[in-house]
Amino acid sequence: MRATNGTIHKNRRKKILTRTKGFRAGRRRLYRTAKDAAMKADMWAFRDRKQRKRHFRVLWIARINAACRIEGTSYSKFMAGVIKANIGLNRKSLSELAIKDPATFKEVVKQALAA
């Protein structure tokens, strides 16, 4: 007989089953299924760390565009003006300005359109 209940083997299984704690059904309880589920979860996590950056950029652009429309210009004209006027603000900080400080954002739009 071969020993299958050793400490190392048990710890390896325990580590996987701990990682799949919030999963449903056999993906949480059964070692073989849980191992596959954990590997798949790692794949999605790797992909989504990259996609999170894309999604935030899309969100910032949508916010800036909405704020620009209120000021009577389009996003593309505004950003072209920002680049020409050498305004050193990125999209994240511009979207924060648009939400939290509309008066300052209005001034930035004026400078960008003047350039």
C-alpha positions, -999 to +999 in steps of 0.1 A: +000+000+000+010+035-007+005+063+019-019+089+005-026+108+037+008+123+043+014+158+057+027+173+024-002+159+004-027+170+030-013+205+031-013+208-007-050+199-008-058+221+021-042+251+003-063+246-028-095+241-008-088+272+012-084+292-020-117+280-034-136+288-002-163+311-017-170+289-047-202+269-052-208+231-050-180+208-059-158+236-070-154+243-033-156+207-018-139+183-043-102+186-046-099+177-083-127+201-093-114+228-069-079+226-084-093+233-119-115+260-106-086+277-088-064+276-119-092+290-140-098+318-114-061+327-116-064+329-154-093+354-151-075+373-124-044+377-146-065+389-176-087+412-155-057+430-139-049+442-174-086+449-183-091+470-151-067+496-165-087+497-198-120+499-181-109+528-159-096+547-189-129+542-207-147+555-176-125+586-174-130+594-211-168+590-207-168+614-177-146+640-195-168+637-226-200+643-205-184+674-188-172+687-222-207+684-237-220+706-209-194+732-218-204+730-255-175+711-270-166+675-278-141+653-261-118+651-291-116+689-296-110+694-258-082+668-257-065+683-288-066+716-271-052+702-238-022+687-258-017+720-277-019+741-245+006+718-227-018+712-198-001+685-178-032+667-166-039+631-174-074+617-181-078+605-145-072+639-130-093+656-156-123+634-148-118+640-111-118+678-118-149+675-139-168+657-111-155+674-079-146+709-092-166+720-122-155+756-120-118+747-124-127+722-152-145+751-170-113+771-168-093+742-182-118+739-211-114+776-219-076+773-219-078+742-241-102+758-266-081+790-268-050+770-277 
